[in-house]
Amino acid sequence: MNVTCSTKYELPKSSWVDIEFHDLTYTVPQGKNNNKLILRSVNGQFKSNELTAILGPSGAGKSTLLNILAGYKFRNATGEILINGKPRDLKLFRELSRYIMQEDLMQPMLTVYEAMMVAANLKLGTALSKKQKQTSIMEILELLRFQNAKNTLTTQLSGGEKKRLSIALELLNNPPVLFLDEPTTGLDDLSCMQCVNLLKQIAQGGRTIICSIHTPSAKMFSVFDKVYIMSMGQCIYQGYGPEVISYLRANNLECPQNFNPADFIIEIACQEYGNFQDRLVAAIDNGKSLYSSKPKSEQKTLDASESTPHNNELQILEQDKAAQPQNTRTTWRNQFSILLIRMWKQMLRDKSYLLLRTILHILIGFIVGTLYIGMGKDGSKTIFNFGFYFTSIIFFMYIPMMPVLLQFPKEYQLIKREHFNKWYRLSAYFAALTVSTIPIQLILGSLYIILVYVLTDQPMEIGRLATFYAICMLTGIISESFGLLIASQLSLVNAMFMGPVLSVPFMLLAVYGFGSGYESIPKLIKFAMYFSYLRYSLEGLIYTMLTNREKLECPEEVEFCIWTDLDYFMKDMGMENTILWLDITALIVIYILFRGGFYYLLKQRLAPNKTFLAIKYIGRLIKSQIAR
Ligand SMILES: Nc1ncnc2c1ncn2[C@@H]1O[C@H](COP(=O)(O)OP(=O)(O)OP(=O)(O)O)[C@@H](O)[C@H]1O
């Protein structure tokens, strides 16, 4: 069956970028004084116009090599990486290359076409009109055979379609270098072949395409222009796939007839026929040589001096900019609005979740309102109002925080991919995320507040209602920020555990000492109380709702009401010195601190600076000491 993609569209030609690496070594710290060697002085050359596959058994170091070459990992790596014969400038190289990671994570609630349009708007700037962008998108979608799936939601795509969409998204600004980590994993044979043929077609436009592959079929093995086979962090073969048979024969290893040579060399790498590691590594000079069945004298060695003298990264970038002015990145403002619209679209399209949240706000509002019904003006129930305000604060703590803890760890994987591939600046994403959730919180929050406010018979004064609303909303956005702060650093399971657990001290400190007077609280606890935003919220609500009010009426059936005078109640609670604007200022400051902290930690997780690395190192050291 012919599975070659035959389309009339061809991608624009790309600048040539040859990648070469020498003595690449990569270690990871393990235990106290131990280092694990993952790449062992490997060498190699990956050329433009070629599709190169990195092969090897599981754990051979394929992804590690790919990560280092793409610049995704670079700490703890030593050796030399040359781009067109000149030392790589990582910052510039990142502008030239794109990395398609193994996970098929897609922005949910968008169709293929919409996902492409968002990517085009972010990557192609404003130099192209909407019509031109549409044409580019349609051409790429046609090339990747998406004509019939362009209106399908990304989450409903098949495994192969998701892989192709990941490639399509990165092809929009025509990068000269594409790295792909296991693009065929999880695909059936036909989809694998289609994917590899497509990559070959893309490479033929002058691009350097490097992918890691698990076990290709014999047919696929011959499609690659070059295969680079790894075993235990070293190179055991580099050359054209089918020539591996003669390479092994030259090293006294005969591939049985009708046996897939790719399977055979991988079995050898797994030492199924004995240990040939050193012999094969020496035969290919750990990647310094390129095998060819031609006589030895005609084989190429991969010296830097022999590589084609192309331009360096800066020259390529300038050349590309001149040839493709549409590739200039869009402004921060545009990035912000594109991302904001994407977030709102996704939020509004997730109808079942939106409905669930709406029902939840109404239901909880109704339950809380019913539990505290009519107590706002009842002199015998003054203390119950305290409970009502606290319940409301807890509601606005948990409701915005829990979805964030659940969603953000997954969202982080998407941000990592998009940010690494230079779709947008992190600050634009952060600003869009900050703004995106506010309207929905304001609307849903008001559903709860209107219900409880009316049912509990709180004073119908605009000023009090507005302040009640503002404090609840501030509590909500602080809790959301706190959730983001946690979720930006932890996995889903850990975040779901840590979020509620870390909230407990905030709750305890919020009510600590009420009724016994501020002075009786120990100094250390007083100090800790400054950090509980819930305390400021609770104080603010109590002050707003209970000061400057007339005496409450004591119902006839009740013999004695202790707190009809609310000033006495405030005094008994130890809250007579509360200053509302101070509470609100503290809430705003905490919000800024939590949001700022979230941004800083997210930035550090994506690209850690030295301080952060040192903290991580100390953490690892402590962990290893505890584990001993
Ligand atoms: N941070 C790390 N700490 C400890 N070991 C690591 C670390 N990163 C990678 N390794 C180890 O390095 C080796 C190579 O990993 P790598 O992911 O590059 O292999 P791979 O060839 O891509 O494997 P697979 O095909 O299974 O994905 C593995 O043994 C892995 O366990």
The ligand as a Tripos MOL2 file, in Angstrom:
@<TRIPOS>MOLECULE
LIG
   31    33     1     0     0
SMALL
NO_CHARGES

@<TRIPOS>ATOM
      1 N1         17.1320   12.8430   36.2360 N.pl3     1 LIG1
      2 C1         17.5170   11.5660   36.1700 C.ar      1 LIG1
      3 N2         17.9240   10.9060   37.2650 N.ar      1 LIG1
      4 C2         18.3390    9.6220   37.2150 C.ar      1 LIG1
      5 N3         18.3750    8.9060   36.0780 N.ar      1 LIG1
      6 C3         17.9640    9.5010   34.9470 C.ar      1 LIG1
      7 C4         17.5180   10.8640   34.9170 C.ar      1 LIG1
      8 N4         17.1810   11.1770   33.6410 N.ar      1 LIG1
      9 C5         17.4030   10.0610   32.9160 C.ar      1 LIG1
     10 N5         17.8670    9.0630   33.6910 N.ar      1 LIG1
     11 C6         18.2520    7.7100   33.2630 C.3       1 LIG1
     12 O1         19.0230    7.8210   32.0940 O.3       1 LIG1
     13 C7         18.7890    6.7700   31.2250 C.3       1 LIG1
     14 C8         18.4510    7.2940   29.8460 C.3       1 LIG1
     15 O2         17.1800    7.9260   29.9060 O.3       1 LIG1
     16 P1         16.4310    8.3690   28.5830 P.3       1 LIG1
     17 O3         15.0930    8.8860   28.9590 O.co2     1 LIG1
     18 O4         17.3020    9.2720   27.8040 O.co2     1 LIG1
     19 O5         16.3090    6.9770   27.8320 O.3       1 LIG1
     20 P2         15.5790    6.6300   26.4830 P.3       1 LIG1
     21 O6         16.5750    5.9510   25.6260 O.co2     1 LIG1
     22 O7         14.9110    7.8170   25.8970 O.co2     1 LIG1
     23 O8         14.5260    5.5840   27.0160 O.3       1 LIG1
     24 P3         13.0160    5.3340   26.5410 P.3       1 LIG1
     25 O9         13.1090    4.7950   25.1610 O.co2     1 LIG1
     26 O10        12.5320    4.2990   27.5010 O.co2     1 LIG1
     27 O11        12.2980    6.6400   26.6350 O.co2     1 LIG1
     28 C9         17.6990    5.9310   31.8530 C.3       1 LIG1
     29 O12        18.2790    4.8390   32.4860 O.3       1 LIG1
     30 C10        17.0820    6.8480   32.8740 C.3       1 LIG1
     31 O13        16.5920    6.1230   33.9580 O.3       1 LIG1
@<TRIPOS>BOND
     1     1     2 1
     2     2     3 ar
     3     2     7 ar
     4     3     4 ar
     5     4     5 ar
     6     5     6 ar
     7     6     7 ar
     8     6    10 ar
     9     7     8 ar
    10     8     9 ar
    11     9    10 ar
    12    10    11 1
    13    11    12 1
    14    11    30 1
    15    12    13 1
    16    13    14 1
    17    13    28 1
    18    14    15 1
    19    15    16 1
    20    16    17 2
    21    16    18 1
    22    16    19 1
    23    19    20 1
    24    20    21 2
    25    20    22 1
    26    20    23 1
    27    23    24 1
    28    24    25 2
    29    24    26 1
    30    24    27 1
    31    28    29 1
    32    28    30 1
    33    30    31 1
@<TRIPOS>SUBSTRUCTURE
     1 LIG1         1 GROUP 0 **** ****
